[in-house]
Amino acid sequence: MAVSDAQVLPFAIAATAVTIAVAAGWRDHRRRHRVDPDAVGWIDWTWVQAIALIVAAIAGWVALKP
Protein backbone atom coordinates (compact mmCIF):
# COMPACT_ATOMS: atom_id res chain seq x y z
CA MET A 1 0.00 0.00 0.00
CA ALA A 2 1.52 3.27 -1.09
CA VAL A 3 1.07 6.40 0.96
CA SER A 4 -0.49 9.26 -0.94
CA ASP A 5 0.47 12.90 -0.48
CA ALA A 6 -2.80 13.54 1.35
CA GLN A 7 -1.89 10.93 3.98
CA VAL A 8 1.58 12.24 4.82
CA LEU A 9 0.45 15.08 7.09
CA PRO A 10 -1.99 12.99 9.18
CA PHE A 11 0.66 10.27 9.57
CA ALA A 12 3.17 12.90 10.72
CA ILE A 13 0.68 14.34 13.19
CA ALA A 14 -0.12 10.85 14.52
CA ALA A 15 3.59 10.01 14.92
CA THR A 16 4.27 13.29 16.70
CA ALA A 17 1.28 12.79 19.01
CA VAL A 18 2.44 9.26 19.88
CA THR A 19 5.91 10.62 20.67
CA ILE A 20 4.39 13.28 22.93
CA ALA A 21 2.21 10.64 24.63
CA VAL A 22 5.23 8.44 25.36
CA ALA A 23 7.19 11.40 26.74
CA ALA A 24 4.22 12.47 28.88
CA GLY A 25 3.89 8.93 30.23
CA TRP A 26 7.56 8.94 31.19
CA ARG A 27 7.22 12.35 32.89
CA ASP A 28 4.09 11.20 34.74
CA HIS A 29 5.96 8.13 35.98
CA ARG A 30 8.76 10.39 37.26
CA ARG A 31 6.19 12.67 38.93
CA ARG A 32 4.50 9.77 40.73
CA HIS A 33 7.84 8.40 41.99
CA ARG A 34 9.48 11.67 43.03
CA VAL A 35 11.60 11.72 46.17
CA ASP A 36 10.48 15.13 47.40
CA PRO A 37 6.65 15.17 47.70
CA ASP A 38 6.69 18.96 48.02
CA ALA A 39 8.31 19.40 44.58
CA VAL A 40 5.02 19.62 42.70
CA GLY A 41 5.07 20.48 39.01
CA TRP A 42 2.51 22.60 37.20
CA ILE A 43 1.86 20.33 34.20
CA ASP A 44 -0.67 17.51 34.55
CA TRP A 45 1.12 14.88 32.46
CA THR A 46 -1.82 12.48 32.59
CA TRP A 47 -3.99 14.95 30.65
CA VAL A 48 -1.19 15.69 28.21
CA GLN A 49 -0.85 11.98 27.53
CA ALA A 50 -4.61 11.46 27.15
CA ILE A 51 -5.00 14.38 24.75
CA ALA A 52 -1.98 13.26 22.71
CA LEU A 53 -3.41 9.74 22.40
CA ILE A 54 -6.78 11.12 21.27
CA VAL A 55 -5.05 13.30 18.66
CA ALA A 56 -2.99 10.30 17.50
CA ALA A 57 -6.11 8.15 17.16
CA ILE A 58 -8.00 10.76 15.17
CA ALA A 59 -5.03 11.56 12.90
CA GLY A 60 -4.40 7.86 12.34
CA TRP A 61 -8.03 7.31 11.48
CA VAL A 62 -7.97 10.22 9.02
CA ALA A 63 -4.76 8.95 7.43
CA LEU A 64 -6.05 5.40 7.01
CA LYS A 65 -9.56 6.34 5.89
CA PRO A 66 -10.07 5.06 2.31
C-alpha positions in Angstrom: 0.0 0.0 0.0 1.5 3.3 -1.1 1.1 6.4 1.0 -0.5 9.3 -0.9 0.5 12.9 -0.5 -2.8 13.5 1.3 -1.9 10.9 4.0 1.6 12.2 4.8 0.5 15.1 7.1 -2.0 13.0 9.2 0.7 10.3 9.6 3.2 12.9 10.7 0.7 14.3 13.2 -0.1 10.9 14.5 3.6 10.0 14.9 4.3 13.3 16.7 1.3 12.8 19.0 2.4 9.3 19.9 5.9 10.6 20.7 4.4 13.3 22.9 2.2 10.6 24.6 5.2 8.4 25.4 7.2 11.4 26.7 4.2 12.5 28.9 3.9 8.9 30.2 7.6 8.9 31.2 7.2 12.3 32.9 4.1 11.2 34.7 6.0 8.1 36.0 8.8 10.4 37.3 6.2 12.7 38.9 4.5 9.8 40.7 7.8 8.4 42.0 9.5 11.7 43.0 11.6 11.7 46.2 10.5 15.1 47.4 6.6 15.2 47.7 6.7 19.0 48.0 8.3 19.4 44.6 5.0 19.6 42.7 5.1 20.5 39.0 2.5 22.6 37.2 1.9 20.3 34.2 -0.7 17.5 34.5 1.1 14.9 32.5 -1.8 12.5 32.6 -4.0 14.9 30.7 -1.2 15.7 28.2 -0.9 12.0 27.5 -4.6 11.5 27.2 -5.0 14.4 24.7 -2.0 13.3 22.7 -3.4 9.7 22.4 -6.8 11.1 21.3 -5.1 13.3 18.7 -3.0 10.3 17.5 -6.1 8.2 17.2 -8.0 10.8 15.2 -5.0 11.6 12.9 -4.4 7.9 12.3 -8.0 7.3 11.5 -8.0 10.2 9.0 -4.8 8.9 7.4 -6.0 5.4 7.0 -9.6 6.3 5.9 -10.1 5.1 2.3 
